[in-house]
Amino acid sequence: MSGRVGDLSPRQAEALAQFRENLQDVLPSLPSQDDYFLLKWLRARCFDLPKSEAMLRKHVEVRKHMDADNIIAWEAPEVIRKYMSGGMCGYDREGSPIWYEIIGPLDAKGLLFSASKQDLLKNKFRDCEVLRRECEQQSQKLGKKIEMVLMVYDCEGLGLKHLWKPAVDTYGELLSMFEENYPESLKRLFIVKANWKEVLQKYIDPGQIPVEYGGTLTDPDGDPKCPSKINYGGDVPQHYYVRDQLAQQYEHTVVVNRGSSHQVEYEILFPGCVLRRPALRQHLQLPPCQEGELQRGGAAARRCLRPADPEAGGQAQRGGPQPRPLATAPPPRPQVPPHTAGDPEDPRPGRRLLCAPRMAGSPPSSAVAGKMEKGGLSPQSSRTEAGG
């Protein structure tokens, strides 16, 4: 049985009755109390009553926190209204609302520099409430239950700029919020790339699809993109910025004191990995550094850093010979199995590999190590080597 209204097994019908009984204290605060609504939460947790009840009670708390009953009237900050892409436009052949997510022109970094994460989450929660209420209106208009939405993801222009870690983390939170508070609400998801026009028209009448996406729908002024319904985002002007950088949460952190060293090992699972080392400047005033990365067995230039001297007022040390940035990677060497730093069989005592990717014919794992000398990466150990 599907677990939907009119298609319940005896066990599912019993679970629904018990679920309703258990929720008598919160039913008045729910946006809907019918069986359609309650069955969504049961299906989301495979009709496990304790898990379904916990999920719905948590949703009640989120609605209170977001002031969901009045959130439609909430006005997001200007930068979000102008540059947060996406929008609802049209209905599929069965009457379900269609939501477009425009990824390519979205300036995620600019938005996170210009608005709080809480406002971004609240804005998406508001979008979800708009869609939920649109489903209710469609149900009344069509005389049948509409409880799911169709989503179109336009990934044209998706690139590395969208993979900025704080942006990826925030988008993960947005998806989690949608899954946890609007279960069983996604009818279909289309990712727009190749051959998408024919696929969309299979489920959506061309008159409900903007000309931009292969249909015939336009704005009243004839604009084929329907910008009155879909926001296409764009680069956020820097005058909106309210912060210079974002605090990031890392899985592991370590403090390396002057004169000490710390070695970190990573397993390189496949060629073409990228190793990035962000500099934490909260406690150390470091000169600008180039981002070290390993890509397809090559090495990028990397600048040696020296931490601040607390006795010198926290300024970066300037005395003595300054470390030189490495301009290019060393010439290719014959492929030999890489050695883990400290390996007693390593014929090169005292050498530490910053990164040794697995090459053809080499063992499946390698080591990545960086040696800190006198508070900075030594030129000898900050070179990226590939198996030699």
Secondary structure as UniProt FT lines:
FT   TURN            5..6
FT   HELIX           10..22
FT   TURN            23..26
FT   HELIX           27..29
FT   HELIX           35..44
FT   TURN            45..47
FT   HELIX           49..66
FT   HELIX           68..73
FT   HELIX           78..83
FT   STRAND          86..91
FT   TURN            93..94
FT   STRAND          97..102
FT   TURN            104..105
FT   HELIX           108..114
FT   HELIX           117..142
FT   STRAND          149..154
FT   TURN            156..157
FT   HELIX           160..163
FT   HELIX           165..181
FT   TURN            183..184
FT   STRAND          186..192
FT   HELIX           196..203
FT   HELIX           206..208
FT   HELIX           211..213
FT   TURN            220..221
FT   TURN            224..225
FT   TURN            227..229
FT   HELIX           238..240
FT   TURN            258..259
FT   TURN            271..272
FT   STRAND          294..295
FT   TURN            296..297
FT   STRAND          298..299
FT   HELIX           310..312
FT   TURN            313..314
FT   TURN            341..342
FT   TURN            344..345
FT   TURN            349..350
FT   TURN            360..361
FT   STRAND          372..373
FT   TURN            374..375
FT   STRAND          376..377
FT   TURN            379..382
//
